[in-house]
Amino acid sequence: MTHNAAEEMISLKQQVEILKQQLAQAQRLTALGELVGTTTHEFNNVLMTILNYAKMGSRHKDAPTRDKCFEKILASANRAATITNTVLGMARNRSSGQEPTDLAKLLDNTLLLLEREMNKYRVVVEKQYQQIPLAMVNGNQIQQVLLNLLINARQAMANGGRLWIKLLYDAQNDMIDLVVRDSGCGIPADKLPKIFESFYTTKKGPDASGKGGTGLGLSMCRDILETHHGRIRVDSSVGKGTAFTLKLPVAKTAPKTAAPIVAPVATPVSPTPMTTT
């Protein structure tokens, strides 16, 4: 290869890298725009709760009723603060740095943003968190992955269904497994090898909620996992559902038992085992 050809090859690689970064930024902004639309409705529900209990407290003068109203207003205000802080964190945090992160808390905050949407489409969310160490990740980027997987799972259950979310510690490999599993339509075996390709999508376009159809999401998820020295695996069976497993590195500076035990919100139902492709 001549010197000019080598320089041209380097220039092309640099351009490809720049385009990949711009594509990731565009995908992040798209996800953020979709999220703002979703959380605006959720935030409005919180405000209505605050207004209703404020009116009740102003009408009733007895201490027990007012105490109850103050408790409800405080709980709703804290919920609103969590929603706004999470969205603002996604909008502001552009750092690529990684730090010890509580994945259980990250998951709960992400689910809070999608709670209204899950309820609207009759999706029951069941969580099972084992005692796990802190993960060495970029919380903002992993939250983008989670949002993508959760929205995909919801879209795969057009008539409602169940969504299982698990956190497990893989002691043998010293990794954390984060599993997002749905009871949806599943992915045909011939399409599974392609789902992580850029621009490939099994969707015809955005659904009624305005989400989906770009073909960029899972490709971005894979790239993010690779930068974390982690992996993403998919298991699916048509008519039974799909499970995505994220394998994430443990924060070496954190004690292996540093993370508190988070009790399951509900006992997961044991669905029909999926076939691995």
C-alpha positions as CSV (number, residue, x, y, z in Angstrom):
1,M,0.0,0.0,0.0
2,T,1.4,3.4,-1.0
3,H,1.8,6.2,1.5
4,N,-1.1,8.2,0.0
5,A,-3.3,5.2,0.1
6,A,-2.4,4.6,3.7
7,E,-3.2,8.2,4.6
8,E,-6.5,7.9,2.7
9,M,-7.4,4.7,4.7
10,I,-6.7,6.4,8.0
11,S,-8.8,9.4,6.9
12,L,-11.7,7.1,6.0
13,K,-11.4,5.3,9.4
14,Q,-11.5,8.7,11.2
15,Q,-14.5,9.8,9.2
16,V,-16.3,6.5,10.0
17,E,-15.5,7.0,13.7
18,I,-16.9,10.5,13.6
19,L,-20.0,9.4,11.9
20,K,-20.5,6.6,14.5
21,Q,-20.2,9.2,17.3
22,Q,-22.7,11.5,15.5
23,L,-25.1,8.5,15.0
24,A,-24.9,7.6,18.7
25,Q,-25.6,11.2,19.6
26,A,-28.6,11.4,17.3
27,Q,-29.9,8.1,18.8
28,R,-29.4,9.5,22.3
29,L,-31.3,12.7,21.5
30,T,-34.1,10.6,19.8
31,A,-34.4,8.5,23.0
32,L,-34.4,11.6,25.1
33,G,-37.1,13.2,23.0
34,E,-39.3,10.1,23.3
35,L,-38.6,10.0,27.1
36,V,-39.6,13.6,27.6
37,G,-42.9,12.9,25.9
38,T,-43.6,9.9,28.2
39,T,-42.5,11.6,31.4
40,T,-44.5,14.7,30.7
41,H,-47.6,12.7,31.2
42,E,-46.2,11.0,34.3
43,F,-45.2,14.4,35.8
44,N,-48.7,15.7,35.1
45,N,-50.2,12.8,37.0
46,V,-47.9,13.7,39.9
47,L,-49.0,17.3,39.8
48,M,-52.7,16.3,39.8
49,T,-52.1,14.2,42.9
50,I,-50.4,17.1,44.7
51,L,-53.2,19.5,43.7
52,N,-56.0,17.1,44.8
53,Y,-54.5,16.5,48.2
54,A,-53.7,20.2,48.7
55,K,-57.4,20.9,48.0
56,M,-58.4,18.2,50.4
57,G,-56.1,19.6,53.1
58,S,-57.5,23.1,52.7
59,R,-61.1,21.8,53.0
60,H,-60.6,19.7,56.1
61,K,-59.3,21.2,59.3
62,D,-58.8,18.1,61.4
63,A,-55.2,17.0,62.1
64,P,-55.4,13.4,60.9
65,T,-56.7,14.4,57.4
66,R,-54.2,17.1,57.0
67,D,-51.4,14.8,58.1
68,K,-52.4,12.3,55.5
69,C,-52.6,15.0,52.8
70,F,-49.1,16.3,53.8
71,E,-47.7,12.7,53.5
72,K,-49.2,12.2,50.1
73,I,-48.0,15.6,48.9
74,L,-44.5,14.9,50.2
75,A,-44.4,11.4,48.5
76,S,-45.6,12.8,45.2
77,A,-43.1,15.7,45.3
78,N,-40.2,13.2,45.9
79,R,-41.5,11.2,43.0
80,A,-41.5,14.3,40.8
81,A,-38.0,15.1,41.9
82,T,-36.7,11.7,40.9
83,I,-38.3,11.9,37.5
84,T,-36.9,15.4,36.7
85,N,-33.4,14.5,38.1
86,T,-33.2,11.3,36.0
87,V,-34.2,13.1,32.8
88,L,-31.9,16.0,33.5
89,G,-29.1,13.6,34.3
90,M,-29.6,12.0,30.9
91,A,-29.7,15.3,29.1
92,R,-26.6,16.8,30.8
93,N,-24.3,13.8,31.3
94,R,-22.2,13.4,28.2
95,S,-19.2,11.9,30.0
96,S,-17.8,8.6,28.8
97,G,-16.3,7.9,32.2
98,Q,-17.3,4.8,34.2
99,E,-17.7,4.6,38.0
100,P,-19.1,2.2,40.7
101,T,-22.9,2.2,40.1
102,D,-25.8,0.7,42.0
103,L,-27.7,-1.1,39.2
104,A,-30.8,-1.8,41.3
105,K,-31.2,2.0,41.9
106,L,-30.5,2.7,38.2
107,L,-33.1,0.1,37.2
108,D,-35.8,1.5,39.6
109,N,-35.3,5.0,38.3
110,T,-35.5,3.9,34.7
111,L,-38.7,1.9,35.4
112,L,-40.2,4.9,37.1
113,L,-39.9,6.9,33.9
114,L,-41.8,4.2,32.0
115,E,-44.4,3.3,34.7
116,R,-47.3,5.1,33.1
117,E,-46.5,3.6,29.7
118,M,-46.3,0.1,31.1
119,N,-49.6,0.5,32.9
120,K,-51.2,2.0,29.8
121,Y,-50.3,-1.1,27.7
122,R,-51.2,-3.5,30.5
123,V,-47.6,-4.8,31.1
124,V,-47.0,-6.2,34.5
125,V,-43.4,-5.7,35.7
126,E,-41.8,-8.2,38.1
127,K,-38.4,-7.6,39.6
128,Q,-36.0,-10.0,41.3
129,Y,-32.8,-8.5,42.5
130,Q,-30.1,-10.7,44.1
131,Q,-27.4,-9.3,46.3
132,I,-24.9,-8.0,43.8
133,P,-21.8,-5.8,44.0
134,L,-21.6,-2.4,42.4
135,A,-21.0,-2.3,38.7
136,M,-18.2,-0.4,36.9
137,V,-20.3,1.4,34.3
138,N,-21.3,4.7,32.8
139,G,-24.8,5.0,34.3
140,N,-26.1,7.3,31.6
141,Q,-25.1,4.9,28.8
142,I,-26.5,1.8,30.6
143,Q,-29.7,3.7,31.2
144,Q,-30.0,4.3,27.5
145,V,-29.6,0.6,26.9
146,L,-32.2,-0.2,29.5
147,L,-34.7,2.3,28.0
148,N,-34.2,0.7,24.6
149,L,-34.7,-2.8,25.8
150,L,-37.7,-2.0,28.0
151,I,-39.5,-0.1,25.2
152,N,-38.8,-2.9,22.8
153,A,-40.2,-5.4,25.3
154,R,-43.3,-3.3,25.8
155,Q,-43.8,-3.1,22.0
156,A,-43.4,-6.9,21.7
157,M,-46.5,-7.3,23.9
158,A,-49.2,-5.6,21.9
159,N,-52.0,-7.1,24.0
160,G,-50.2,-6.7,27.3
161,G,-48.1,-9.3,29.1
162,R,-45.3,-9.7,31.7
163,L,-41.9,-8.3,31.9
164,W,-39.3,-9.9,34.2
165,I,-36.2,-8.0,35.3
166,K,-33.4,-9.8,37.2
167,L,-30.1,-8.8,38.7
168,L,-27.7,-11.8,39.3
169,Y,-24.1,-12.1,40.3
170,D,-22.0,-14.5,38.1
171,A,-19.3,-15.4,40.6
172,Q,-17.5,-17.7,38.2
173,N,-16.8,-14.9,35.7
174,D,-17.0,-12.0,38.3
175,M,-19.7,-10.3,36.2
176,I,-23.2,-9.0,36.9
177,D,-26.0,-10.3,34.8
178,L,-28.9,-8.0,34.1
179,V,-31.8,-9.8,32.4
180,V,-34.8,-8.2,30.7
181,R,-37.3,-10.8,29.6
182,D,-40.7,-10.4,28.1
183,S,-43.7,-12.7,27.3
184,G,-44.1,-11.1,23.8
185,C,-44.2,-12.3,20.3
186,G,-40.6,-13.4,20.1
187,I,-38.1,-13.1,17.3
188,P,-37.9,-15.6,14.4
189,A,-34.7,-17.6,14.3
190,D,-33.7,-16.4,10.9
191,K,-33.9,-12.7,12.1
192,L,-32.0,-13.2,15.3
193,P,-28.5,-13.0,13.8
194,K,-29.3,-9.6,12.2
195,I,-30.9,-7.7,15.1
196,F,-27.6,-6.1,16.2
197,E,-26.9,-4.7,12.8
198,S,-27.1,-1.0,12.2
199,F,-30.3,0.1,10.5
200,Y,-31.9,-3.4,10.7
201,T,-35.3,-3.4,12.2
202,T,-38.3,-5.8,12.4
203,K,-40.6,-2.9,12.9
204,K,-42.5,-1.0,10.2
205,G,-42.1,2.3,11.9
206,P,-43.1,4.2,15.1
207,D,-46.1,2.7,16.9
208,A,-49.0,4.6,18.4
209,S,-46.8,5.9,21.2
210,G,-44.3,7.4,18.6
211,K,-41.5,5.0,19.5
212,G,-39.6,2.5,17.5
213,G,-38.6,1.8,13.9
214,T,-35.2,3.4,13.5
215,G,-33.2,0.1,13.5
216,L,-30.5,1.9,15.5
217,G,-31.3,0.9,19.1
218,L,-29.8,-2.6,19.5
219,S,-26.7,-1.7,17.5
220,M,-26.1,1.1,19.9
221,C,-26.7,-1.2,22.8
222,R,-24.1,-3.7,21.6
223,D,-21.6,-0.9,21.0
224,I,-22.1,0.5,24.5
225,L,-21.7,-3.0,26.1
226,E,-18.4,-3.5,24.1
227,T,-17.0,-0.2,25.4
228,H,-17.8,-1.5,28.9
229,H,-15.9,-4.8,28.2
230,G,-19.3,-6.5,28.6
231,R,-21.6,-8.6,26.4
232,I,-25.2,-8.7,25.3
233,R,-27.0,-12.0,24.6
234,V,-30.4,-12.7,23.2
235,D,-32.6,-15.8,23.7
236,S,-36.0,-15.9,21.9
237,S,-38.8,-18.2,20.9
238,V,-41.6,-17.2,18.6
239,G,-44.9,-16.9,20.6
240,K,-43.2,-17.3,24.0
241,G,-41.0,-14.2,24.3
242,T,-37.5,-12.8,24.3
243,A,-34.8,-12.4,26.9
244,F,-31.8,-10.0,26.7
245,T,-28.9,-10.6,29.1
246,L,-26.4,-7.9,29.8
247,K,-23.1,-9.0,31.3
248,L,-21.4,-6.1,33.1
249,P,-18.1,-5.8,34.9
250,V,-17.9,-5.6,38.7
251,A,-16.4,-2.4,40.3
252,K,-13.1,-3.8,41.5
253,T,-12.7,-1.2,44.2
254,A,-16.0,-2.1,45.8
255,P,-16.5,-5.0,48.3
256,K,-18.2,-7.9,46.7
257,T,-21.1,-7.6,49.2
258,A,-21.2,-3.8,49.3
259,A,-24.6,-3.6,47.5
260,P,-27.6,-4.0,49.7
261,I,-30.1,-6.8,49.2
262,V,-33.2,-5.5,47.3
263,A,-36.2,-7.7,47.9
264,P,-38.3,-8.8,44.9
265,V,-41.3,-6.6,44.1
266,A,-43.2,-9.7,43.0
267,T,-42.3,-13.4,42.6
268,P,-41.7,-14.0,38.9
269,V,-44.0,-16.5,37.2
270,S,-42.1,-19.3,35.6
271,P,-42.8,-19.1,31.9
272,T,-42.3,-21.8,29.3
273,P,-38.5,-22.1,28.9
274,M,-37.2,-20.3,25.8
275,T,-35.0,-21.9,23.2
276,T,-31.5,-20.4,22.8
277,T,-30.5,-19.4,19.4
